[in-house]
């Protein structure tokens, strides 16, 4: 029997779970069996029985089975079955071949999908809009944007198929996801002028694309155009706009849209609420986000795993990992099963608070729940182990990651190299880089930057300089961060002239030194007593619109209080004349270094000069208030909150008005 050997290779009768399939007698029974498929084993078992039947079932039933396999995400299985169906002598039709093309495209083998096009003509079938729409989607999926555009041109010019709204929708969606919203809008205008008019789905795709790329004002303009054209927005439209506005913290407009949405009898769904929860958590307003969860339940909208994950992430960002754990534990009582992201968020939260044993316990609990950790989970735990000084455990975990068949990504390697360097194993990190090169992988400049930083220590700086000098031979160009690290290393080791030479070399390479680099050189000069050079660099900073950071300012103040009492230092401080940005930068620096009394002193000076803390300073105070129990932080918050609270009040108004 044709196809028998392939089927014997693919399937085994011991995997059959369906009962009664051996005696399938008619189409009615066959349809019943198709409806009973719960997994790939069931589908394969049914196929084996269908292939043994005489006469063979019709092509429609084989096509229905293929469709079910694709729905179960068994794309490679669907491809093998398609080939075997052809070997059985079944006369496949355009529906069957479209499913095979879709399977190839979803497996990222769009070229194989194009090979099936020849079968259409051989079998007397004509490719339709679904065929070409699937191929277009496959090209966009593989990021082959130019080829997708070329295929679309051929479809239009040669009339390969009817220019259905599905074809336009696929191209517009692909362009938006590729970031080419300008061309997507251009195609939308072509549709508006032609016979195939855009529907609500097309407008939603463009509006969503604009919002995701921060072009919210263009999205709002298109939203107004829709209404003028008589196209009624739906929940999807409002969700896209609300998400775009939330990302930009435009809370007043969020409130207006929510009200307008409800007035139009379009009630917020779980996605609307999840957008609000996520945005509030990212703004540091987790308690307001929790209010939104309660509102959801009052409105009979059931929070899902995404809702709770966002809330957990918000608590972890504030260091309130115990609250995140409470949310995690409460999910089971709400019939919501934690997913891989739930575990990864909480593991990351534990690692940031240096509760490594809790993180490890949770990590091992994942496998007991039938969840496989992904690269993100491993990377979070890897970072935590290194931060806790547990290098051997971290390296063992890295080996486990590879043994599990996972490929370390950019962030994994960055954390691995950084962890080794910060724990005094820079030489081992360098060996790892060499091993990556031998494997044929092209290491990123960030990897070398981390290792250079690891060697920027007394007695090892010569190795950092050698690695830096060797970058060009590896086809790598140092970036601003690479230069910053080596210049800092030179300054801290008293090599001021070499630091200045690096600065000149950087400018010759068309790389513009940033504020951090100038601050490093200024501090290097101050520490060596070269006050005139320090003053010159401060003047250059001022000309470029840069300001001294909190460390530079603190060093100047420290030197002012020494016995030397050099007039040049006093003159530098006088010339700086701190503005609101400078004061806020200094205060934030003190807060990050836990120097709360100094931060409070500078806040008083700000107030005396008529300056107030900005939203970044206030947000940092809020975060510290949730993690630290220092009375100075509370006093600062109580005293200075009124001047900035107005800027963060709108999210509360939004949650109250949902």
C-alpha positions in Angstrom: 0.0 0.0 0.0 1.4 3.4 -1.0 2.6 5.5 2.0 2.6 2.4 4.3 6.3 2.6 5.2 6.1 6.3 6.1 3.1 5.8 8.3 4.7 2.8 10.0 7.7 5.1 10.6 5.6 7.9 12.0 2.9 6.2 14.0 2.7 3.3 16.4 -0.6 1.6 17.3 0.4 1.5 21.0 -0.3 5.3 21.1 -3.9 4.9 20.2 -6.4 6.3 22.7 -9.6 6.5 20.7 -12.1 3.7 21.1 -14.0 2.3 18.2 -11.9 3.8 15.4 -11.1 0.4 14.0 -14.7 0.0 12.8 -15.4 3.4 11.4 -18.2 2.7 9.0 -19.6 5.9 7.7 -19.1 9.7 7.5 -21.3 10.3 10.5 -19.1 8.1 12.7 -16.0 9.7 11.2 -17.2 13.2 12.1 -17.9 12.0 15.6 -14.3 10.7 15.9 -12.9 14.0 14.5 -14.8 15.8 17.2 -13.3 13.5 19.9 -9.6 14.5 19.1 -8.0 15.9 22.2 -4.3 15.7 21.3 -1.9 14.7 18.6 -1.9 11.1 19.7 -5.6 10.9 19.1 -5.2 12.5 15.7 -2.4 10.1 14.6 -4.4 7.1 15.8 -7.5 8.2 13.8 -5.3 8.9 10.7 -3.8 5.4 10.9 -7.4 3.9 11.0 -8.6 6.1 8.2 -5.6 5.0 6.0 -6.5 1.3 6.5 -10.1 1.8 5.5 -11.4 0.5 2.2 -12.7 2.4 0.4 -10.6 5.3 1.7 -12.5 8.2 3.3 -13.1 11.3 1.1 -10.6 14.2 0.9 -12.9 16.4 3.0 -12.4 14.2 6.0 -8.7 14.0 5.6 -8.6 17.8 5.3 -10.7 18.2 8.5 -8.2 16.0 10.3 -5.2 18.1 9.0 -7.0 21.2 10.1 -7.4 19.8 13.6 -3.7 18.8 13.8 -2.7 22.4 12.8 -5.0 23.8 15.5 -3.1 21.5 18.0 0.1 23.3 16.8 1.4 20.1 15.3 2.8 21.8 12.2 5.5 19.3 11.3 3.0 16.4 11.9 0.5 18.1 9.5 3.2 18.3 6.8 4.1 14.6 7.1 0.4 13.7 7.1 -0.1 15.8 3.9 2.7 14.0 2.2 1.4 10.6 3.2 -2.2 11.5 2.1 -0.8 12.3 -1.4 1.1 9.0 -1.4 -2.1 7.2 -0.6 -3.5 8.5 -3.9 -6.0 10.8 -2.4 -6.8 13.7 -4.8 -6.2 16.6 -2.5 -7.9 19.9 -3.3 -7.1 23.6 -2.7 -8.3 23.4 0.9 -5.9 20.6 1.7 -3.0 22.3 0.0 -3.8 25.7 1.7 -3.5 23.8 5.1 -0.1 22.4 4.0 1.1 25.8 3.0 0.0 27.2 6.3 1.8 24.5 8.2 5.1 25.2 6.3 4.7 29.0 7.0 4.0 28.4 10.7 7.1 26.2 10.9 9.1 29.1 9.4 9.6 27.2 6.1 7.8 29.5 3.7 10.0 28.4 0.8 8.5 24.9 1.1 5.1 26.6 1.1 5.9 28.2 -2.3 6.9 24.7 -3.7 3.2 23.5 -3.2 2.0 26.3 -5.6 3.2 24.1 -8.5 0.9 21.3 -7.2 -2.1 23.6 -7.5 -1.6 23.8 -11.3 -0.7 20.1 -11.7 -4.0 19.2 -10.0 -6.1 21.7 -11.9 -6.6 23.9 -8.9 -6.3 27.7 -8.8 -4.5 29.4 -5.9 -6.9 31.8 -4.1 -6.7 34.8 -1.8 -6.2 32.5 1.2 -3.3 30.8 -0.5 -1.5 34.1 -1.3 -2.5 35.6 2.1 -0.9 32.7 3.9 2.3 33.0 1.9 2.4 36.7 2.5 2.0 36.1 6.2 4.8 33.5 6.1 7.2 36.0 4.5 6.4 38.7 7.1 6.7 36.1 9.9 10.3 35.4 8.7 10.9 39.2 8.5 11.3 39.0 4.7 9.6 42.3 4.3 10.9 43.2 0.8 9.9 39.8 -0.6 6.5 40.1 0.9 6.1 43.6 -0.7 7.3 42.2 -4.0 4.8 39.3 -3.9 2.0 41.8 -3.1 3.0 43.9 -6.2 2.8 40.7 -8.4 -0.6 39.9 -7.0 -1.8 43.4 -7.9 -0.1 43.8 -11.3 -0.6 40.2 -12.6 -4.0 39.7 -11.0 -2.9 36.4 -9.3 -6.0 36.4 -7.1 -8.9 38.6 -6.1 -7.7 41.5 -4.0 -9.7 40.5 -1.0 -9.7 42.5 2.3 -7.7 39.5 3.8 -4.8 40.2 1.4 -4.8 43.9 2.3 -5.1 43.1 6.0 -2.2 40.7 5.9 0.1 43.2 4.2 -0.9 46.1 6.5 -0.5 43.9 9.6 3.0 42.8 8.4 4.1 46.4 7.7 2.9 47.6 11.1 4.7 44.8 12.9 7.8 45.7 11.0 7.5 49.3 12.1 6.7 50.6 8.6 3.5 52.4 9.7 3.9 55.0 7.0 3.5 52.5 4.2 0.7 50.8 6.1 -1.2 54.1 6.1 -0.5 54.6 2.4 -2.0 51.2 1.6 -5.0 52.1 3.8 -5.5 55.2 1.7 -5.4 53.1 -1.5 -8.1 50.9 0.0 -10.3 53.9 0.8 -10.1 55.1 -2.8 -10.6 51.7 -4.4 -13.4 49.2 -4.5 -12.2 47.0 -1.6 -13.0 49.3 1.3 -11.2 48.9 4.7 -13.2 47.4 7.5 -12.9 47.9 11.2 -10.2 45.2 11.5 -8.0 47.1 9.0 -8.4 50.4 10.9 -7.7 48.6 14.2 -4.5 47.1 12.8 -3.2 50.5 11.8 -4.2 52.2 15.0 -2.6 49.4 17.1 0.6 49.7 15.0 0.8 53.5 15.5 0.2 53.2 19.2 2.8 50.5 19.7 5.4 52.8 17.9 4.5 55.8 20.1 2.6 57.6 17.4 -0.5 58.1 19.5 -1.5 61.4 18.0 -1.7 60.0 14.5 -3.7 57.0 15.9 -6.2 59.4 17.5 -6.5 61.3 14.2 -7.2 58.1 12.4 -9.7 57.2 15.1 -11.6 60.5 14.4 -11.5 59.8 10.7 -13.2 56.4 11.3 -16.2 58.0 12.9 -16.5 60.5 10.1 -16.6 57.6 7.6 -19.3 55.9 9.6 -17.1 53.1 10.8 -18.0 52.4 14.5 -15.0 51.7 16.8 -15.2 48.5 18.8 -13.5 47.4 22.0 -10.3 46.4 20.2 -10.0 50.0 18.9 -10.4 51.5 22.3 -8.0 49.0 23.9 -5.3 49.9 21.4 -5.7 53.6 22.1 -5.9 53.2 25.8 -2.7 51.1 25.8 -0.9 53.8 23.7 -2.0 56.6 26.0 -1.1 54.6 29.2 2.4 54.0 27.8 2.8 57.8 27.6 1.2 58.4 31.0 -1.6 60.5 29.3 -4.1 59.7 32.0 -6.6 62.4 31.4 -7.1 61.2 27.8 -7.4 57.6 29.1 -10.2 58.7 31.5 -12.0 60.5 28.5 -11.7 57.4 26.3 -13.0 55.1 29.1 -16.0 57.3 29.6 -16.7 57.6 25.9 -16.3 53.8 25.5 -18.9 53.2 28.2 -21.3 55.8 26.8 -21.2 53.9 23.5 -22.3 50.7 25.4 -18.8 49.2 24.9 -17.7 47.9 28.3 -14.1 47.4 29.2 -13.1 43.7 28.8 -10.2 41.8 30.5 -7.7 43.2 28.0 -8.8 46.8 28.8 -8.4 46.2 32.5 -5.0 44.4 32.0 -3.7 47.4 30.1 -4.6 49.7 33.0 -3.2 47.4 35.6 0.1 47.0 33.7 0.5 50.7 33.1 -0.3 51.6 36.7 2.3 49.1 38.0 4.9 50.5 35.7 4.2 53.9 37.1 4.8 52.6 40.6 1.1 52.8 41.5 0.6 49.2 42.5 -2.1 49.9 45.1 -4.2 51.6 42.5 -3.6 48.6 40.2 -5.0 46.4 42.9 -8.0 48.6 43.1 -8.6 48.0 39.4 -8.5 44.2 40.1 -11.3 44.7 42.7 -13.3 46.8 40.2 -12.9 44.1 37.6 -14.5 41.5 39.9 -17.3 44.0 40.8 -18.1 44.4 37.1 -18.1 40.6 36.6 -14.9 40.7 34.5 -12.7 37.8 35.7 -9.0 38.7 36.1 -6.8 36.2 34.3 -3.2 35.1 34.8 -1.9 38.2 32.9 -3.8 40.5 35.4 -2.1 38.8 38.4 1.3 38.7 36.7 1.3 42.4 36.1 0.4 43.0 39.7 3.2 40.7 40.9 5.6 42.4 38.6 4.6 45.8 40.0 5.2 44.7 43.6 8.6 43.1 42.7 9.7 46.4 41.0 9.0 48.1 44.3 10.8 45.4 46.3 7.6 44.3 48.0 8.2 40.7 47.1 6.1 39.5 50.1 3.1 41.2 48.5 3.9 39.6 45.2 4.0 36.2 46.9 0.6 36.8 48.4 -0.8 37.5 45.0 0.9 34.3 43.6 -0.5 32.2 46.5 -4.0 33.7 46.0 -4.2 32.7 42.4 -5.1 29.0 43.1 -8.1 30.0 45.2 -9.3 32.1 42.2 -9.0 29.1 39.8 -6.1 30.8 38.0 -3.1 28.6 37.4 0.3 30.4 37.6 2.2 30.2 34.3 5.9 30.3 33.5 5.8 34.1 33.6 4.3 34.0 37.1 7.2 31.9 38.4 9.8 33.9 36.5 8.5 37.2 37.9 8.6 36.0 41.5 12.0 34.3 41.1 13.3 37.6 39.7 11.8 39.4 42.7 13.3 37.1 45.2 16.7 37.4 43.5 16.6 41.2 43.7 16.0 41.0 47.4 18.8 38.4 47.7 16.4 35.7 48.9 18.2 33.1 46.7 17.0 30.1 48.7 13.3 31.1 48.2 14.0 31.7 44.5 15.6 28.2 44.1 12.7 26.5 46.0 10.3 28.2 43.6 12.4 27.2 40.6 12.3 23.5 41.6 8.6 23.8 42.2 8.0 24.7 38.5 8.9 21.2 37.3 6.6 19.6 39.9 3.8 21.8 38.4 4.6 20.5 34.9 6.2 23.8 33.8 9.5 24.0 32.0 11.7 27.1 32.9 12.6 29.2 29.9 15.8 31.2 29.2 14.3 34.2 31.1 13.8 32.1 34.2 17.3 30.6 34.1 18.8 34.1 33.5 17.0 35.7 36.4 18.2 32.9 38.8 21.7 33.0 37.3 22.0 36.7 38.1 20.6 36.2 41.6 23.1 33.4 42.4 26.1 35.5 41.2 24.8 38.5 43.2 24.8 36.3 46.2 28.3 35.2 45.6 27.3 31.6 44.8 29.4 31.2 41.7 29.6 27.4 41.6 25.8 27.1 41.8 25.4 29.7 39.1 27.8 27.8 36.7 26.0 24.6 37.5 22.7 26.2 36.6 24.2 27.5 33.4 25.1 23.9 32.5 21.6 22.8 33.4 20.2 25.4 31.0 22.2 24.0 28.1 21.4 20.4 29.1 17.7 21.3 29.0 18.1 22.1 25.3 17.8 25.8 25.8 20.1 28.3 24.0 21.6 31.0 26.1 20.6 34.5 24.8 22.2 37.9 24.9 21.0 38.6 28.4 22.1 35.2 29.7 25.7 35.7 28.5 25.8 39.3 29.8 24.7 38.1 33.3 27.1 35.2 33.2 30.1 37.3 32.2 29.2 40.1 34.6 28.7 37.6 37.5 32.1 36.0 36.9 33.8 39.4 36.7 32.1 40.9 39.8 33.0 37.7 41.8 36.7 38.0 40.9 36.8 35.5 38.0 37.5 37.9 35.1 40.1 35.4 33.7 37.4 32.8 33.5 35.0 35.2 31.8 37.7 35.9 29.2 38.1 32.1 28.6 34.4 31.9 28.0 34.6 34.6 25.4 37.4 32.7 23.6 35.3 29.5 23.8 32.3 31.4 22.2 34.6 32.5 19.3 35.9 28.9 18.8 32.2 27.7 18.5 31.8 30.1 15.6 29.5 32.5 17.5 30.1 36.2 17.0 30.3 37.8 20.4 28.6 41.1 21.0 30.6 44.2 21.9 28.6 44.3 25.2 30.3 41.0 26.2 33.8 42.5 25.7 32.7 45.7 27.5 31.7 43.7 30.6 35.1 41.8 30.6 37.1 45.0 30.1 35.2 46.4 33.1 36.2 43.3 35.1 39.9 44.0 34.4 39.8 47.7 35.2 41.4 47.2 38.5 44.9 47.8 39.9 47.5 45.4 38.4 45.0 44.2 35.8 44.3 47.3 33.8 46.9 46.3 31.2 44.7 43.3 30.3 41.7 45.6 29.9 43.7 47.8 27.6 45.0 44.8 25.6 41.4 43.5 25.1 40.3 47.0 24.0 43.2 47.3 21.5 42.3 43.8 20.0 38.6 44.6 19.3 39.1 45.8 15.7 40.8 42.5 14.8 37.6 40.8 15.8 35.5 43.1 13.7 34.1 44.9 16.7 33.9 48.6 17.3 33.9 50.0 20.9 30.8 52.0 21.7 30.2 54.9 24.2 29.8 52.5 27.1 33.1 50.7 26.2 35.0 54.0 26.2 33.3 55.1 29.4 34.5 52.0 31.3 38.1 52.1 30.1 38.3 55.9 30.6 36.9 55.4 34.1 39.5 52.6 34.8 42.3 54.9 33.6 41.1 57.8 35.8 40.7 55.6 38.9 44.3 54.2 38.4 45.8 57.7 37.9 46.3 57.5 34.1 44.7 60.8 33.3 46.7 61.4 30.1 45.7 58.1 28.7 42.0 58.8 29.6 42.2 62.1 27.7 43.8 60.3 24.7 40.9 57.8 24.7 38.5 60.8 24.8 40.2 62.3 21.7 40.2 58.8 19.9 36.6 58.5 20.7 35.8 61.9 19.1 37.9 60.9 16.0 35.7 57.8 15.7 32.6 60.0 15.4 31.4 58.8 18.9 30.1 61.7 21.0 31.3 61.5 24.7 28.3 61.6 27.0 27.7 63.4 30.3 29.0 60.4 32.3 32.4 60.3 30.6 33.0 64.0 31.3 32.0 63.6 34.9 34.5 60.7 35.2 37.4 62.8 33.8 36.4 65.8 36.0 36.5 63.6 39.1 39.8 62.1 38.0 41.4 65.6 37.7 39.9 66.6 41.1 41.2 63.6 42.8 44.7 64.2 41.4 44.6 67.9 42.4 44.5 69.2 38.7 41.9 71.8 39.5 42.6 73.9 36.4 42.0 70.9 34.1 38.9 70.0 36.1 37.6 73.6 35.6 38.3 73.4 31.9 36.3 70.2 31.5 33.5 71.6 33.5 33.4 74.5 31.1 33.3 72.1 28.1 30.5 70.2 29.8 28.5 73.4 30.3 29.0 74.3 26.6 27.6 70.9 25.6 24.6 71.2 28.0 25.9 68.6 30.4 25.7 69.0 34.2 27.9 67.6 37.0 26.3 64.5 38.6 25.8 63.9 42.3 29.2 62.2 42.7 31.1 65.1 41.1 29.2 67.7 43.2 29.7 65.7 46.4 33.5 65.5 45.6 33.7 69.3 45.0 31.9 69.9 48.4 34.2 67.4 50.1 37.3 69.2 48.7 35.9 72.5 49.7 35.8 71.4 53.3 39.5 70.1 53.3 42.4 72.0 54.9 43.6 73.0 51.4 40.6 75.2 50.8 41.8 75.9 47.3 40.0 79.0 45.8 39.7 77.2 42.4 37.3 74.7 43.9 35.2 77.5 45.4 35.1 79.2 42.0 34.0 76.0 40.3 31.1 75.6 42.7 30.2 79.3 42.2 30.3 79.0 38.4 28.0 75.9 38.4 25.0 77.7 39.8 22.9 74.6 40.2 19.5 74.6 38.5 16.5 72.4 39.1 17.9 69.6 36.9 21.2 69.6 38.7 19.6 69.6 42.2 17.3 66.7 41.2 20.3 64.8 39.8 22.3 65.3 43.0 19.3 64.3 45.2 18.7 61.2 43.2 22.3 60.2 43.4 22.2 60.5 47.2 19.0 58.5 47.4 20.4 55.7 45.3 23.5 55.5 47.5 21.3 55.4 50.6 22.7 58.8 51.8 19.3 60.0 53.0 20.5 62.8 55.3 22.5 64.4 52.5 19.5 64.0 50.2 17.2 65.7 52.7 19.8 68.6 53.1 19.8 69.2 49.3 16.1 69.1 49.1 16.0 71.9 51.7 18.5 73.9 49.6 16.3 73.3 46.5 13.3 74.6 48.4 15.2 77.7 49.5 16.2 78.5 45.9 12.6 78.0 44.7 13.2 74.6 43.1 11.0 71.5 43.6 11.7 67.8 43.2 10.6 66.5 39.8 8.6 63.4 39.0 11.7 61.1 38.8 12.9 62.2 42.3 9.4 61.8 43.7 9.0 58.3 42.1 12.4 57.3 43.6 11.2 58.5 47.0 8.0 56.4 46.5 10.0 53.3 45.7 12.2 53.7 48.7 9.2 54.3 50.9 7.9 50.9 50.0 11.3 49.1 50.6 13.1 51.1 53.3 11.9 51.9 56.8 14.0 55.0 57.3 12.3 57.9 59.0 14.2 60.5 56.9 12.6 59.1 53.7 9.1 59.5 55.3 9.9 63.1 56.4 11.1 63.9 52.9 8.0 62.4 51.3 5.6 64.2 53.7 7.3 67.5 53.2 7.8 67.5 49.4 4.9 65.3 48.2 2.5 68.2 47.7 4.6 69.8 45.0 4.7 66.6 42.9 1.6 64.7 43.9 -0.4 66.6 41.3 1.6 65.1 38.5 0.8 61.5 39.6 -2.8 62.0 40.7 -4.5 61.2 37.4 -4.0 57.4 37.5 -6.1 57.3 40.7 -8.8 59.3 39.0 -8.7 56.8 36.1 -9.1 53.8 38.5 -12.0 55.5 40.3 -13.8 56.2 37.0 -13.5 52.7 35.3 
